[in-house]
Structure formats: C-alpha cells, structure tokens
Amino acid sequence: MRVQSDTDPVGVFAPNLLSGRTAVVTGGGQGIGRATALAFARCGASVVVASRGLEKLEAVALEVEAIGGQCLATTVDIRDVASVAQLHDDSLERFGAVDFVINNAGGQFKSTPFAISDNGWRAVVDLNLNGTWNMCSRFMPHLMERQRGAIVNVVHIFTGERGAPMFAHSGAARAGVVNLTRSLAPYLEARDVTINAVAPGVTVTPEAAANYGWTEDEFRAQASRSRCADPDDIAAIILFLCTPAARMINGTLITADAACTQTNWPLVDEMLDSV
C-alpha cells in the first residue's frame, strides 16, 4: 500500500518501485546520505553505504535491514582512486550490478578567502570535485555497458552566479561538479544513463545543528525568510531522479532551497563583517 503524507516525502513512492536495483550512496552515514539510503531501501532497492567512518555506516545498515532491505556498509575515501575502485568492485561482488550512484560525500569549512590556506584550498577541491570525478569515472563504464541507471551529484546552492563568499573553495569546487555533470550528460545519454545535480538549501540535521552549538529545534527557530529542509525532502528528489518518471531529465541542476536564493543569502553579512 502506498503511503501518502505531507510530512513524508518518500512515502509518495511505491514500495517496490526500485525492487531488484542497487544504489551506491557516498556520505551515507548521516544526514542526506542516510536519508537517501533509507529512501532507496523503502522502495525495494539494495543499498551500498560508504564513507570514511564505518561506525555510522553500520548503524544505517541496521536501519536498512530493519525495514527488510539489503545493505553493504563499507569505507571509502573518494579522493583515492584505488579506494573508489575497491568500492566499485565490492559493490558488484555483493549485488552483481549497480544501477544508481549518489555522490553525496563532500565537505567544506566556513572561511573568508583571505584565511584559506593553500592546503585548505586543495583539500576542499580534491574532496568535492576530484572525489566526484573519481566516483563518476569508475562507475560510468558499468552503467553505460548495462545501458541503464542514473548518477546524482549532491552539491549546494552556492554554485551559481552569486558565488560562495562564505567558502570560496567549496563554491568553486561544487560549481565544477555542476559543469562536470552537464559535460558528461551527452555521453551518458547515448547509453540511456542520466546524470543530474541537486543543490539543497539549508537542511536541518543533528550534525548541521551541532556545528553551531544548537539542537535541531534551535536550528529551525533561527530567523529565515525561507523554509529549511529535512533530509527526507532532499532524499525524495534524489530518488525521483532515479525513477522512470525522470528519464527525460539529464544534465540538469535542480535547486531545492524553498526560494532561498531568491531572497536572503545565509551567512554572508556576518562573514563580511569579519573582513
């Protein structure tokens, strides 16, 4: 039975919609990655969750198995091509094939441009841009050979014309991911594979709230002219891009920020005040 609820974005999808398929989700131990892994499992897919830390991944694997899904929890460093190649091989060994690759792993730190060290710049670019390329380059041949599947690259809203004044290194790297997504799309399209990017707005998770010393409720109480997302809101969009309903969407950036970029620009004023 299909569950429909205004507070359950994933519940609008049929439970067996992706039965027999397998999704690889990087950064799968928390936040959007965890929600995405559980969303795939709720729709009948097997899931590979990967990141650098195994403890949280194993907890997600237990959640997937509790709802009747199959899950492989394994470590990966997306900056390391050998580690990504091993993830590819382990995924195929466990499930036989991969249908969806969700490049959710990434990260950055808030900083004015003048405080970003050379190492800090390279670390963020290596993780977000090179890491996404490593995942795409290792999994694309498999998807294209099978002539089915989808890649979804998770970025953020600071990739467009307004820039990323609060973290220039991440803005540049994620903008590169958007361009990469569009550049790869024609090649993948020739083999019936889609690739798209999703840019979430402010998404409330325990980890994001903790960065500011807040609880989740305190995070939601902060003044804003746009709604904050829950991880399931973004997971539902990622899931949609992997369904037959999205087969004509390829090489696109979907911004999911409740019009935040049309109104306020989070954190910029306080960053400029520190210059």
Secondary structure, DSSP 8 states (H G I E B T S, - for coil): -----TT-GGGGS-TTTTTT-EEEEETTTSHHHHHHHHHHHHTT-EEEEEES-HHHHHHHHHHHHHTT--EEEEE--TT-HHHHHHHHHHHHHHHS---EEEE---------GGG--HHHHHHHHIIIIIHHHHHHHHHHHHHHHHT--EEEEE--STTSTT--TT-HHHHHHHHHHHHHHHHHHHHHHTTT-EEEEEEE-SB--HHHHHHTT--HHHHHTS--SS--B-HHHHHHHHHHHTSGGGTT--S-EEEESTTGGGS--TTHHHHHHT-
